């Protein structure tokens, strides 16, 4: 019997086929968009890591792949997880931080982050000869109005700052433009995070750091709380509830 496409059965069959076709198209488009979004996030992450490490060049992908080793660190044990580079780059640290199963409440929440993820991405950076040039650590902490996110690169002595870059914030426009100002950020270069006892003591100094102060960064008039929030983020993340256990692991391996 010939199939009558104008019948009720024919109309229903056509509708089902059309719905299935549209569903496949939407699913395929969603997957493509998802991959593009992940690729964009990876590219932005790579760029911030290279900027913090003071590595310049046009080909971000080539520079990152040849000179940077991503690691996923267990902050409590100081050990690294055995994962691929893309798995580490795609790790969602913000989702991990809000999930009670993958985060904790800091005992001393000086950075005012509320919860700290159990794992964090860290990046070893080598020079052109394959020698360790710096290690880049993501940090974040509450400023005046928002959470300030950034990356700090420290030199092989695991104390001296190579560079700092701010990746995101929602602070007051105008007053906090210094967070993206290359000149102010360059003032962090060669500053030391720890004192001789290993305590994080880096400070943003209101009115400006004194000459020769290796732990002091110039403060910014009118934006004291934002700058102090960034300072507290650095000292928190390089303290016992942040990267301290991982730093101790690196020192033992050296």
NORFEN-V100010 format. One record per residue. N is the residue number from 1. PHI is phi in degrees with one decimal (999 if undefined). D_CENTER is the distance of its C-alpha to the mean C-alpha in whole Angstrom. Layout:
N:PHI:D_CENTER + N:PHI:D_CENTER
//
This chain:
1:999:65 + 2:-67.8:64 + 3:-83.7:60 + 4:-95.7:61 + 5:-68.7:57 + 6:-90.4:59 + 7:-79.5:60 + 8:-60.8:58 + 9:-62.8:56 + 10:-64.4:56 + 11:-63.6:54 + 12:-64.5:52 + 13:-63.9:51 + 14:-61.8:50 + 15:-64.3:47 + 16:-63.6:46 + 17:-61.7:45 + 18:-62.9:44 + 19:-63.7:41 + 20:-63.8:40 + 21:-61.8:40 + 22:-62.8:38 + 23:-62.3:36 + 24:-63.0:35 + 25:-65.1:34 + 26:-66.2:32 + 27:-62.1:30 + 28:-63.6:30 + 29:-63.7:28 + 30:-62.2:26 + 31:-65.6:25 + 32:-63.7:25 + 33:-65.2:22 + 34:-62.5:20 + 35:-65.8:20 + 36:-64.9:19 + 37:-64.8:17 + 38:-63.5:15 + 39:-62.7:16 + 40:-65.5:14 + 41:-64.0:11 + 42:-62.4:11 + 43:-63.2:12 + 44:-64.5:10 + 45:-60.9:7 + 46:-60.0:10 + 47:-64.1:11 + 48:-64.6:8 + 49:-62.4:8 + 50:-67.0:12 + 51:-64.3:12 + 52:-61.2:11 + 53:-83.4:13 + 54:59.6:16 + 55:-107.4:17 + 56:-112.1:19 + 57:164.8:20 + 58:-81.9:21 + 59:-92.1:20 + 60:-61.1:17 + 61:-61.3:17 + 62:-66.3:20 + 63:-62.0:18 + 64:-64.8:15 + 65:-64.9:17 + 66:-89.2:20 + 67:-126.6:18 + 68:-122.8:14 + 69:-115.4:14 + 70:-75.2:11 + 71:-136.8:12 + 72:-106.1:12 + 73:-103.9:13 + 74:-82.1:15 + 75:-68.5:15 + 76:-78.3:18 + 77:-95.2:20 + 78:79.1:18 + 79:-99.2:18 + 80:-108.1:16 + 81:-91.3:17 + 82:-88.4:19 + 83:-132.7:18 + 84:-74.2:18 + 85:-59.6:15 + 86:-67.5:15 + 87:-62.5:15 + 88:-71.3:11 + 89:-63.0:10 + 90:-88.5:11 + 91:-61.5:10 + 92:-93.9:10 + 93:-67.4:8 + 94:-72.6:10 + 95:-66.4:13 + 96:-63.0:13 + 97:-72.6:13 + 98:-94.1:16 + 99:-87.9:18 + 100:-58.8:20 + 101:-78.2:21 + 102:-124.4:17 + 103:-153.9:16 + 104:-135.0:18 + 105:-90.3:19 + 106:-59.7:19 + 107:-67.9:22 + 108:-123.8:21 + 109:-84.4:19 + 110:-67.5:19 + 111:-85.9:15 + 112:57.0:17 + 113:-100.0:14 + 114:73.4:17 + 115:-135.5:16 + 116:-119.0:13 + 117:-61.6:12 + 118:-72.0:14 + 119:-126.3:12 + 120:-149.0:8 + 121:-83.6:7 + 122:-132.2:8 + 123:-130.3:10 + 124:-85.9:14 + 125:-118.0:15 + 126:-109.5:19 + 127:-85.9:21 + 128:-66.8:24 + 129:-97.8:26 + 130:85.7:24 + 131:-90.2:23 + 132:-59.1:20 + 133:-105.2:19 + 134:-168.8:15 + 135:-126.7:13 + 136:-104.9:9 + 137:-122.0:7 + 138:-75.4:4 + 139:-135.5:6 + 140:-159.2:8 + 141:-169.9:12 + 142:-76.8:15 + 143:-89.5:16 + 144:-84.6:20 + 145:-113.3:19 + 146:-141.5:16 + 147:-86.4:13 + 148:-99.7:11 + 149:-111.8:7 + 150:-163.3:6 + 151:-134.9:6 + 152:-115.9:9 + 153:-103.6:11 + 154:-117.6:14 + 155:-73.5:18 + 156:-57.5:20 + 157:-74.2:21 + 158:59.8:18 + 159:-143.1:19 + 160:-83.1:19 + 161:-76.1:16 + 162:-86.9:16 + 163:-167.7:14 + 164:-136.5:12 + 165:-135.5:10 + 166:-99.0:9 + 167:-95.2:8 + 168:-162.3:10 + 169:-164.8:12 + 170:-127.3:16 + 171:-77.1:18 + 172:-62.0:21 + 173:-58.9:22 + 174:91.4:24 + 175:-66.1:24 + 176:-112.4:20 + 177:-63.2:20 + 178:-61.6:19 + 179:-63.4:16 + 180:-112.5:16 + 181:-82.9:19 + 182:-60.9:19 + 183:-66.0:22 + 184:-67.7:20 + 185:-63.1:17 + 186:-66.3:19 + 187:-68.8:21 + 188:-83.3:18 + 189:-61.0:19 + 190:72.2:21 + 191:-80.4:20 + 192:-105.8:20 + 193:-79.6:18 + 194:-107.5:21 + 195:-86.8:25 + 196:-65.0:28 + 197:-89.4:27 + 198:90.6:24 + 199:-88.7:23 + 200:-67.8:20 + 201:-128.6:22 + 202:-56.1:20 + 203:-140.7:21 + 204:-88.3:21 + 205:-99.1:25 + 206:-64.1:27 + 207:88.3:29 + 208:106.4:28 + 209:-74.6:27 + 210:-71.7:30 + 211:-60.9:31 + 212:87.9:30 + 213:-77.1:28 + 214:-75.6:25 + 215:-107.5:23 + 216:-108.0:23 + 217:-116.6:22 + 218:-60.9:24 + 219:-79.1:23 + 220:-123.3:24 + 221:-62.3:27 + 222:88.2:27 + 223:-136.1:23 + 224:-60.9:23 + 225:-68.1:22 + 226:-66.6:19 + 227:-65.4:18 + 228:-66.9:19 + 229:-63.1:17 + 230:-66.2:14 + 231:-58.3:16 + 232:-66.0:16 + 233:-63.8:13 + 234:-64.0:13 + 235:-68.0:16 + 236:-67.2:15 + 237:-68.6:12 + 238:-98.6:14 + 239:-98.4:17 + 240:-64.7:19 + 241:-96.9:17 + 242:-114.6:13 + 243:-95.1:13 + 244:-58.5:17 + 245:-62.8:18 + 246:-67.9:16 + 247:-61.3:17 + 248:-63.9:21 + 249:-63.8:21 + 250:-62.2:20 + 251:-62.8:23 + 252:-67.6:25 + 253:-79.1:24 + 254:-69.3:25
//
